[in-house]
Amino acid sequence: MRKSYRKKCSSLSICLFVLLIFCISSPALAAVEDYQGTYSGTYVGDDSGTWSSRSDSLGNGFAFTISNITDTPDVGLGTVDAFGNLVLTMDGGSTVSGVIDPAGDITGTWNNLITGQSGTFSGSRNVFSDIQALSGTYSGTYSGTDSGTWSATIDSQGDVSGSSTSTVVIFQDSGSGIANSSGELVVEMIGGSILYGIIDSGNNTVQGVWYNPITVDGGTLTGSKVVASSSDGGGGCFIATAAYGSLMEPHVKILRDFRDRFMIGNTVGDSFVRLYYAYSPPMADFIAKHDSLRTMVRISLLPVVGVSWIALKMGSVPTVALMLVFISCFVGLVWFRRRYKE
């Protein structure tokens, strides 16, 4: 009888081990939503500059590039699939292709069939709290072959809505775009103009350029932050920050990265984050004032931090599969233990 149970236990262990290896090694288990977020970096070759792209939970998004040589912004569409393949198709003719690795880093190539230029590019996923710190409304003036006023509002996830009013042709325009953690702000207007600015987080000012590829107009723009967006000041991890004592503590950073990658950008995750932001600050204040309670919270958070770390390294689907394997092993061991005693 014991040999029979041992044989069954051994067979089950082998099956679970094979399933575990498959879950860890199989890239097909990844999901598109694992790659949602904002990515940015640089490109080099026949031209050079910076690029940025934001992908939603369906793998679609807005992208832009800004050339260091021509100082001209370009916009386009970005897509990412469940394997992390990112493709940016720019209005100016460039196509950018790369692969996002599990750590959120990306490398690839670009080419422009119109100009014959090509090269390589690299970048990484932006930290959500860095973008959140830039949220708010900015406004100012633009000048050049046209002149007027502009305004852009960045939400907590880096999506931008903007408007402009020409004082030369008396024309009001609106559009949308994105902002990245480096402070680059881009808005594509319905009328064709592209507004590009760099936010100086030290004094909340904006310096940049604008360009209309349809009319070939262009010039410069300046502005400043006029309405500050509400922020938690701690990157959103109130309780963890209170327990560990610092926003930069490694455990807190893991929880922030997990939130940015897996919670933000989907309906369930956004709802949970909003509730957490609404109800956790008073609890965090109370925890911060009691050292013994901080120790207890740190211990209770360890399993959450561990699962978050695994998810960041492996992706959400393999992590769930791994948890199911562990649960299955535990249940199997308990069952065999009881049957063995009988």
N, C-alpha and C positions, 0 to 999 in steps of 0.2 A: 504493500500500500504506500509506504513512504517513497519507494523508488518511483512509483507512478506519479505521485505528487511532485517529486523533484524533477521528473522528466517534463511534466506539464509546465512547471515553473520555469525550467530552462528554456523551453520552446517559446513561452510568452516573453521572456527576457530578450531572446534573440530577435523576435518580431518587433518589440518596442525599440530595441537598439537600432535596427535597420530603419524604422520609421523616424527615429531621432536624427540619424545621419542624413536621411532624405530631406527632412525639414530644414536642416542647417545648410545643406549644399545646394538645394534646388532654387534657382533664381526665379523660376516660374511661379513660386508661391507669393512673390511680391505683388503689391497692389498699386494702382495708379495713385491713390490717395497718400501712399507712403512718400511720394515725391512732391507733394504740394508744398508751396512756399515760394519765397523769393530767392533767386540766385543772381550773383553778379561776379564780375571779374574783369579780366583784360584780354585783348587779342593783339597779336603781332603778325608781322609778315610784310606784304606789299603795302599794307596800311596798318595803323595801330590805334588803339583807343580802349574805351571801356564798354562793357555790355551789361545788360540786366534783363531778367525775365521773371515773371511771376506766374505760377501754375496753380489752378484751382483743383478741387477734388476730382474733377473729370479729366484732368490733364491738359486743359486749355488755358491760354493766358496771353498777356500783352508782353511785348519785348521792345527794347531799344538799344541802340548803339550810339556812341559819340566818338567821332574821329579826332585824334590828336593832330592830324595833318591838316585837314580841312576845317576843323572846328565845327563840323556840321552834324546835327543829330539825325538819326533815322529810326523809324518805328516799324513794327511788324507783329506777327503772330508767333506764339510759341506753343509747342505741344510736347508732352512727355507720355510715354507708355508705361506699362507695368514692369518692364525690364530696365527702366531708368534711361531710355534713349530720349534725349532732348533734341528737338529740331526747331530752329528759329528761321522763319522766312520773312526777310525784311523787304519793305517796299522799294528800297534802293537797289534791289537785285541780289543781295548777299544771302547765302544760305549757310547757317551755322549748325553743325551736327556734333554731338558729344554724348557721353555716357556718364550718368551720375552713379557714384559708388555708394556703398552703405553708409559711409561717413558723411555723405553730402557733398563731397568734392567732385569736380567735373573737369574733364579735358576733352578736346576734340579739334576739329578743323573747320575752316570757313573758306568759302570761295564766292566770287562774284562773276557770273557769266557775262554780265554786261561790260564790266571794266577789265575783266581778265585777271583781277587781283585774287590772291589767296593767302592762307597762312594758318596759324594755330590759335587756339584760345584755351583759357583755363579759368576756373572760378570755384565758388563754394556756396553752400546754402547760408543765407543771412540769419543772424540771431534775431529772433522775434522782438526781444526787449529793446534792441538797438533801434529797430524801426519804430516801435511804439514810442520811444523817447522823442522822435521827430514829429509825432502826430500833432495836428493843429491846423490853423488857417494862415496862409502866407499871402501877401499881396504887395504890389508895387507898380512900377512903370516899365515900359519897353520903348525903345527908339531905334531908328535906322531908316530904312526905306518906308516904314510906317511907324506910327507911334501911338501910344495909348496906355491903358491900365490893364492889369491882369490880377487874377486871384486863383489860389489853389488850396484845397482842403485835403489833408492826408488823414485817413482814418487809422485806427490802431493796428491794422494788418498791412498797411502800405498801399492800399488802393487810393487813387486820387481823382477828385472831380475838380474841374477848373473852368474859368470863364475869362474872357477878355473883351475890352471895348476899345475900338479904334477911334481916335480923335481926328483922324485925317478923313476917312471915308464914312464916319459915323455908323459903325457896324459893330453889333454885339455878337459874340461867338461863345461856344461852350465846348467842352470835351472831357476826356478822361485819360488816366494814365496810371503810373506807379511811382513809388519812391523806394530806394534801397537803403541798406544800413550805412552806406558811405555818404549818405546825404544827397545823392543824385535824385533830382525830381524831374519827371518828364510828363507833359500833357499833350496829347494829340487833339487838336481842335477840329470841329466838323468842317470848318472852312479851309482846312489844309495846313494851317500853321502848326509847328511843333515848338513847344516851349521847353527849354532845358535849363535847369539851374542847379547849383550846388549849395546846399544849406550849411552854413557855418554854425554848428551847434553851440559854440562858445558865446556868440552874440546874437544868434537866431536871425542872421541876415542871409540873403540869397543873391548870388551873382551868377549870370549865365548868358545864354544866347537864345535867339529864336530864328526859325527858318521856315519858309513856305516853299516846298519843292514844286508846287503848281504855278505860282506866280514868280518864283525865284526872288522873292523878297527876303530880307533878313536884317538882323541887328543884334543889339544887346538888351539885357533886362536886369533889373535890380529890384530888391524887395526885402521884406522882413516879416517876422512872425507877428501876427496881430491878435490871434485868439488861441490861447493855450488849451490843448485838449486835456481832459481829466486823466490822471495817471496814478498808479499805485505807488510810484517812486521806488518800488522794490522789484520790478519785473514781474509782479503778479503772484509770486510764491510767498505770500504773507506768512503762513504758519511755518513753513520750512525755514524761511529766513529768520524768524523769531527763534526757532529751535536751535539752529546751527550758528546763529549770531552774525552771519554775513551773507550778502547776496552773492559774493564771489566764492563762497565755500563750495568745494567740488560736488557734494551731495545735492546742494541747491541748484547748481548748474545743470546736473543731470536731469532733475525734475523740470527745470525751465526748458531744456532742450526737448524733453519728451512732450511737454505742453505745446511747444512751437511746432513740432513735427507731426504729432498725432492728434492733438486736441483742437487746435485752431484750424478753421477752414471747413469743418463739417458740422452739420446741424446738431448732433448730439454733443459733440465736443464743445462747440460754441455755447450751448445752453448751460453745460456744466461749468464752464469757465466764468460765465456771467453770474451764476449763482454763487460760485466760490468767491468772486470779487465782492459780491454784495454782503456776504455773511461772515467771511473769514477775518477781516481786519480786527473786530473786537476780540475775537478769540486769540489772534496773534498778539495783541497788546497785553492780554492777560498772561499768556504763556511767557512772554519776554520778561515779565516781572518776577517769575518764580523759577529759580535754577533747577529745583528738583523736577518740576513739571517739564522743563525744557529737556532734561535728560530722558524722561519717559517718552516724550514725543519723538526724540531722535531715535530711540530704540524701536518705537512703533512704526517709524517711517522706513526702516531699513528694508523690509520686504518690498515696499513700493519703489524705493530707489533701485533695488536689485532688478526687479522686473523692468523698470524703465531703462536701466542700463542695457539689459539684454535686448529690449525692443529697439533701442537706438543702434545697436551693433548688427542685429539680424533682420529687423523689419517687423511689422506688426503680425503678419500671418504666421511666419515661422515661430514667433514668440508664443502665440496662442497654441500652436501645435505642440511646442515644447512643454507648455504648462499642462496640456491635456495628457501628454506622455507621462509626466511626473505624477499627475493625479491618478492615471491608470495604474502606474506602478504601485503607488501607495495603496489603492483599493485592492489590487491584485495580491499584494503582500498580506494585507489584513485578511482577505478571504482565505488565502492558503494557510495562514496561521491558525484561523478558526477551524478549518477543515482538518488540519494536521492534528490539532488538539482533540478533535472528535474521534 
